[in-house]
């Protein structure tokens, strides 16, 4: 078995995993993304929005069982997330009401996922894709193995 040392191992190549991988690469870290699916993006391919509650009280009311730290981060750091999406050149609309209580920005989630994937894959010397159990994503972003 071959052992690879990386700074960050990301389990799952959905929106959160690809965001973590792309931000890590931008910060000079080596990254490995492991994905069991046949493609990256997960349910983010169907999302279309980044959204949050407008305050901690509203977030707590609608998500009482959620992790407190994560709920706080989602409300407090939401503007940073929107700025990150914009920094990648992804078209993101102005804020609007989402559901009956939230606020969010519509954006092209396919473009976002594909952009994050390219950022990670471009770091050829510092990144590699793996898919388990039947194949993997190569450092160039191409699929290898059984479909």
C-alpha positions as a Markdown table, in Angstrom:
| # | Residue | x | y | z |
|---|---|---|---|---|
| 1 | Unk | 0.0 | 0.0 | 0.0 |
| 2 | Unk | 1.3 | 3.4 | -0.9 |
| 3 | Unk | 1.3 | 6.1 | 1.8 |
| 4 | Unk | 0.8 | 9.8 | 0.9 |
| 5 | Unk | 1.4 | 12.6 | 3.3 |
| 6 | Unk | -0.9 | 15.6 | 2.9 |
| 7 | Unk | -1.8 | 18.7 | 5.0 |
| 8 | Unk | -5.5 | 18.2 | 4.6 |
| 9 | Unk | -7.5 | 15.0 | 3.8 |
| 10 | Unk | -11.0 | 15.9 | 2.7 |
| 11 | Unk | -13.7 | 13.2 | 2.9 |
| 12 | Unk | -16.4 | 14.0 | 0.3 |
| 13 | Unk | -16.2 | 16.2 | -2.8 |
| 14 | Unk | -19.5 | 18.0 | -2.3 |
| 15 | Unk | -19.7 | 21.8 | -1.8 |
| 16 | Unk | -18.2 | 21.8 | 1.7 |
| 17 | Unk | -15.4 | 19.4 | 0.8 |
| 18 | Unk | -14.5 | 21.2 | -2.4 |
| 19 | Unk | -14.6 | 24.5 | -0.6 |
| 20 | Unk | -12.3 | 23.2 | 2.1 |
| 21 | Unk | -9.9 | 21.8 | -0.5 |
| 22 | Unk | -9.9 | 25.0 | -2.7 |
| 23 | Unk | -9.3 | 27.3 | 0.3 |
| 24 | Unk | -6.6 | 25.0 | 1.6 |
| 25 | Unk | -4.8 | 25.0 | -1.8 |
| 26 | Unk | -5.1 | 28.8 | -2.0 |
| 27 | Unk | -3.4 | 28.9 | 1.4 |
| 28 | Unk | -0.5 | 26.7 | 0.2 |
| 29 | Unk | -1.5 | 23.4 | 1.7 |
| 30 | Unk | -1.4 | 20.0 | 0.0 |
| 31 | Unk | -4.8 | 18.3 | -0.3 |
| 32 | Unk | -6.3 | 14.9 | -1.0 |
| 33 | Unk | -10.0 | 14.7 | -1.7 |
| 34 | Unk | -11.7 | 11.3 | -1.4 |
| 35 | Unk | -15.0 | 10.8 | -3.1 |
| 36 | Unk | -17.1 | 7.7 | -3.3 |
| 37 | Unk | -19.5 | 9.0 | -6.0 |
| 38 | Unk | -18.9 | 9.0 | -9.7 |
| 39 | Unk | -18.6 | 12.8 | -9.9 |
| 40 | Unk | -17.9 | 15.7 | -7.6 |
| 41 | Unk | -20.5 | 18.2 | -6.4 |
| 42 | Unk | -23.0 | 16.0 | -4.5 |
| 43 | Unk | -26.3 | 17.7 | -3.8 |
| 44 | Unk | -24.8 | 21.1 | -4.4 |
| 45 | Unk | -25.4 | 20.5 | -8.1 |
| 46 | Unk | -29.1 | 21.0 | -7.2 |
| 47 | Unk | -28.9 | 23.7 | -4.6 |
| 48 | Unk | -28.7 | 27.1 | -6.4 |
| 49 | Unk | -28.5 | 29.1 | -3.3 |
| 50 | Unk | -26.2 | 29.9 | -0.4 |
| 51 | Unk | -28.4 | 31.0 | 2.5 |
| 52 | Unk | -28.5 | 31.5 | 6.3 |
| 53 | Unk | -30.8 | 32.8 | 9.0 |
| 54 | Unk | -30.6 | 36.6 | 9.6 |
| 55 | Unk | -29.7 | 36.3 | 13.3 |
| 56 | Unk | -28.6 | 33.8 | 15.9 |
| 57 | Unk | -32.1 | 33.9 | 17.5 |
| 58 | Unk | -33.8 | 32.9 | 14.2 |
| 59 | Unk | -31.2 | 30.2 | 13.5 |
| 60 | Unk | -31.7 | 28.8 | 17.0 |
| 61 | Unk | -35.4 | 28.8 | 16.6 |
| 62 | Unk | -35.3 | 26.9 | 13.2 |
| 63 | Unk | -32.4 | 24.6 | 14.0 |
| 64 | Unk | -32.5 | 24.0 | 17.8 |
| 65 | Unk | -30.7 | 20.6 | 17.6 |
| 66 | Unk | -27.8 | 21.8 | 15.4 |
| 67 | Unk | -24.3 | 22.2 | 16.6 |
| 68 | Unk | -24.1 | 25.6 | 18.4 |
| 69 | Unk | -20.6 | 26.5 | 17.0 |
| 70 | Unk | -21.7 | 25.7 | 13.4 |
| 71 | Unk | -24.9 | 27.6 | 13.8 |
| 72 | Unk | -23.0 | 30.7 | 15.0 |
| 73 | Unk | -20.4 | 30.4 | 12.2 |
| 74 | Unk | -23.1 | 30.1 | 9.5 |
| 75 | Unk | -24.7 | 33.3 | 10.7 |
| 76 | Unk | -21.5 | 35.3 | 11.6 |
| 77 | Unk | -19.3 | 34.2 | 8.7 |
| 78 | Unk | -22.0 | 34.2 | 5.9 |
| 79 | Unk | -20.7 | 37.4 | 4.3 |
| 80 | Unk | -17.2 | 35.9 | 4.1 |
| 81 | Unk | -18.7 | 32.9 | 2.3 |
| 82 | Unk | -20.4 | 35.1 | -0.2 |
| 83 | Unk | -17.2 | 37.1 | -0.7 |
| 84 | Unk | -15.3 | 33.9 | -1.3 |
| 85 | Unk | -17.8 | 32.8 | -4.0 |
| 86 | Unk | -17.5 | 36.2 | -5.7 |
| 87 | Unk | -13.7 | 36.1 | -5.5 |
| 88 | Unk | -13.8 | 33.0 | -7.7 |
| 89 | Unk | -15.6 | 34.9 | -10.4 |
| 90 | Unk | -18.8 | 32.9 | -9.9 |
| 91 | Unk | -21.9 | 35.0 | -10.7 |
| 92 | Unk | -23.8 | 35.5 | -7.4 |
| 93 | Unk | -27.0 | 37.5 | -7.1 |
| 94 | Unk | -27.9 | 40.1 | -4.5 |
| 95 | Unk | -29.4 | 38.9 | -1.2 |
| 96 | Unk | -33.1 | 37.9 | -1.2 |
| 97 | Unk | -35.5 | 36.3 | 1.2 |
| 98 | Unk | -35.2 | 32.5 | 1.3 |
| 99 | Unk | -37.9 | 30.2 | 2.8 |
| 100 | Unk | -40.0 | 32.2 | 5.3 |
| 101 | Unk | -37.1 | 33.3 | 7.5 |
| 102 | Unk | -33.8 | 33.2 | 5.8 |
| 103 | Unk | -31.7 | 35.3 | 3.5 |
| 104 | Unk | -29.6 | 34.0 | 0.6 |
| 105 | Unk | -27.9 | 34.6 | -2.7 |
| 106 | Unk | -28.7 | 32.7 | -5.8 |
| 107 | Unk | -25.6 | 31.5 | -7.7 |
| 108 | Unk | -24.5 | 29.0 | -10.3 |
| 109 | Unk | -23.6 | 26.0 | -8.1 |
| 110 | Unk | -22.3 | 24.1 | -11.1 |
| 111 | Unk | -19.8 | 26.8 | -11.9 |
| 112 | Unk | -18.8 | 27.1 | -8.2 |
| 113 | Unk | -18.2 | 23.3 | -7.8 |
| 114 | Unk | -16.3 | 23.1 | -11.1 |
| 115 | Unk | -14.2 | 26.1 | -10.2 |
| 116 | Unk | -13.3 | 24.7 | -6.8 |
| 117 | Unk | -12.5 | 21.4 | -8.5 |
| 118 | Unk | -10.2 | 23.1 | -10.9 |
| 119 | Unk | -8.4 | 25.0 | -8.1 |
| 120 | Unk | -7.7 | 21.8 | -6.3 |
| 121 | Unk | -6.8 | 19.8 | -9.5 |
| 122 | Unk | -4.5 | 22.6 | -10.7 |
| 123 | Unk | -2.3 | 22.2 | -7.6 |
| 124 | Unk | -0.7 | 19.2 | -9.4 |
| 125 | Unk | 2.3 | 18.8 | -7.1 |
| 126 | Unk | 0.2 | 19.2 | -4.0 |
| 127 | Unk | -3.1 | 17.6 | -4.7 |
| 128 | Unk | -4.5 | 14.3 | -5.8 |
| 129 | Unk | -8.1 | 13.0 | -6.2 |
| 130 | Unk | -9.1 | 9.6 | -5.1 |
| 131 | Unk | -12.4 | 7.8 | -5.6 |
| 132 | Unk | -13.0 | 4.6 | -3.7 |
| 133 | Unk | -13.6 | 1.7 | -4.2 |
| 134 | Unk | -13.6 | 1.5 | -8.0 |
| 135 | Unk | -11.3 | 4.2 | -9.2 |
| 136 | Unk | -10.1 | 7.8 | -8.6 |
| 137 | Unk | -9.9 | 11.3 | -9.9 |
| 138 | Unk | -6.4 | 12.0 | -11.2 |
| 139 | Unk | -4.3 | 15.1 | -10.5 |
| 140 | Unk | -5.5 | 16.5 | -13.8 |
| 141 | Unk | -9.1 | 16.0 | -12.9 |
| 142 | Unk | -9.8 | 13.1 | -15.2 |
| 143 | Unk | -11.5 | 9.8 | -14.1 |
| 144 | Unk | -9.5 | 6.6 | -13.9 |
| 145 | Unk | -10.9 | 3.2 | -13.2 |
| 146 | Unk | -14.3 | 1.5 | -13.5 |
| 147 | Unk | -17.4 | 3.6 | -13.8 |
